């Protein structure tokens, strides 16, 4: 293996540092020669095997690694897994002569950020490197911030001292459509509206979001208007764009038409940047999402206090949830960050016929089922007709699924607000509480 120079933190005016890993010398030399023509890129090392690539990644800490899949000693998938675990600030671009969907899936689960097919076109190489680097910069910055000492990380206490709000972010996601994420999002947001709490609901299903329809909110203003000014966000403009439901719930609507979604999608980190800037004005920010697993979704999950993973008791839904949970594990999300919720749970008689019990789901996904929401399409449809969240559709809060949805909102509220209060306790008291109650305290990502 060879190396030249050392990796630097990349920023404006600095070069993108790159490590090449491939067992074919000609490929290494050709890619290195192509990159040498670009002033904003620099190859800082080359490796001939996966294990050599892991060693150099830890030593050089480049911005980008271009990794071949098929190599002796250790393949690119295994090497990428080890690298993303050891140095999560590095973005890996996988390459292979085979454009196989299975390779793409395995590369993504290993932590790769993009995939190139050999032979690599010059313009495609340059564009991919720059795009991946630009999208990875906020993630690298987040990991760098997480390395700050605990004494410097007391955001909740700081917000209280300055008169701000808690700013907890909850993302609700399912890799399968039609499982009721919007129903859960509207109900959880409504359930979090305790006395004095301020809650924002965001429709991040950019092409076909239904929050506006379900709550009968029609507004000429959407998040699209915020994207051009994301770097200098005007909070007054934000408040003017946000719609208000009759219940008092604040709602940021998504693009009004599918074609307008491109304005948000072309800058995947823009929405998460907006949310981070305004979160301190709310106690809870609840985000409804689409099924797409992309950079936009991951940027939202990265900044979230909780990710509500939703599935229904069917084999395809549970399988898809497993793939995403595996990815979350690769990203080193804390286990208690993800709350597994099973929606549309049939009654006991129907469940026996379906053959997918909550116990089997929990065992397969290796996660406890935090909430099991019974199926009641009639109540959901009545709520949509009334343009209210399901939890507000009837007076009797003991009915299912109202009770279970409110229980889920209460569990989120108590865990996040409890963790917030624990952050300002003396260190010795925290250790004592952890020993006696098993409370898992987090400083955040």
HUPE-V45868 format. One line per field, one symbol per residue. ss: DSSP state (H for helix, E for strand, C for the rest). phi: phi as a letter, one per 20 degrees, with the letter a starting at -180 (. if undefined). psi: psi as a letter, one per 20 degrees, with the letter a starting at -180 (. if undefined). A space follows every 10 residues. Layout:
ss = ???
phi = ???
psi = ???
This chain:
ss = CEECCCCCCC CCCCCEEEEE ECCCHHHHHH HHHHHHCCCC EEEEEEECCH HHHHHHHHHH CCCEEEEECC CCCCCHHHHH HHHHHHCCCC EEEEEECCCC HHHHHHHHHH CCCEEEECCC CHHHHHHHHH HHHHHHHHHH HHHHHHCCCH HHCCHHHHHH HCCCCCCEEE EEECCCCCCC HHHHHHHHHH HCCCCCCCEE EEEECCCCCC HHHHCCCCCC CCCHHHHCCH HHCCHHHHHH HCEECCCCCE EECCCCCHHH HHHHHCCCCH HHHHHHHHHH HCCEEEEEEC CCCCHHHHHH HHHCCEEEEE EECCHHHHHH HHHHHHHHHH CCCCHHHEEE EEEEECCHHH HHHHCCCHHH HHHHHCCCEE EEEECCHHHH HHHHHHCCCH HHCCCCCCCC CHHHHHHHHH HHHHHHHHHH HHCCCCHHHH HHHHHHHCCC CCCCC
phi = .cbbmbfcfe bfndeeecdd caedgffgff fffffffefe cbedaccdcf fffffffffe lffccddfee bfmbffffff gffffecffe dddecafdee gffgffffff ofeabddffe fgffffffff fffffegfff ffffffefff fedcffffff fenedfmfdc ddbbfcfmdn ffgfffffff feefgnedcd ddeeefecfd gfffdldcbf dcfgfeffdf fcfefffgff efecfgfofe ceeegfcgff fgfeffcgef fffffffdgf ecfcdddece efdbffffff fgeefcdeed bdfcffffff ffffffffff emfggefedf cddlfffgff ffffndefff ffffelbfef bdeffaffff fffffemcfg fdebffeefe eggfffffff ffgfffffff fffdfggfff fffffedmfe ecene
psi = qrqpaqqrpp apiqqopppp oqiohhgggg ghgghiiphj qpoiqqqirg hhhgghghgh lrhqpopqgo qrgprhgggg ghghhgmiip ppoqqqipmp hhggghgghi jqirpqpqqp qghhgggggg ggghhighgh hghhhiiqqh hinmhgghhg hjjarhkppo ppqpipqjik hhggghgggg himrpiqppp ppnjnhglqj ggghjlppqi prhhihghkh hmpohggghh hpqprhiipp poqaqhqhhi hhhghimhig ghggghhihi iqhpopopra ipnahgghhg hhiqhqooop rrmqggghgh hggghgghgh ikpqhjhpop porlprrggh hhhhjnrhgh ggghikqqoh pooqpmhghg hhgghilqqh ijhqhoiiqq jgghghhggh ggghgghghg hhhjqqghhg gghghhijpo pqir.
